[in-house]
Amino acid sequence: MNTILIPLISVLYAALDLYYWAIIISVVLSWLVTFNVINTRNRFVHMIGSALHAITEPALYRIRRFLPLMSGIDFSPIVLLLIVYFFQQFIVQLLIQLQS
């Protein structure tokens, strides 16, 4: 059982790690667009922004329903990063228990 479960949990951990970085890149990209450092008329920037928005926005939307803007600052990405970190630590502890 552990021979199947440990690799599956490791893949889940890697997927959460990729999602963590997608959130960070999405936030930085939104800042760059807001401050007019990069232009979304560029096709490549638009493609990357659309893909990141499609990946991260469903989870961020659910958090925004409960967490309002505070002084115009959106804290939902921070909350989502903390949730992803929590699940990563849960997976690490699960892997430790499975290997012992």
Residue pairs with C-beta under 8 A, 6 or more apart in sequence:
2 98
2 99
5 98
6 95
6 98
6 99
9 91
9 94
9 95
9 98
10 95
12 91
13 88
13 91
13 92
13 95
16 84
16 87
16 88
16 91
17 88
19 55
19 56
19 84
20 81
20 84
20 85
20 88
22 52
22 55
22 56
23 56
23 77
23 80
23 81
23 84
24 81
25 52
26 49
26 52
26 53
26 55
26 56
26 77
27 77
29 38
29 45
29 48
29 49
29 52
30 49
32 38
33 39
33 40
33 45
33 49
38 45
39 45
40 46
40 49
56 77
56 80
59 80
60 76
60 77
60 80
63 76
63 79
63 80
64 74
64 76
67 75
67 76
67 79
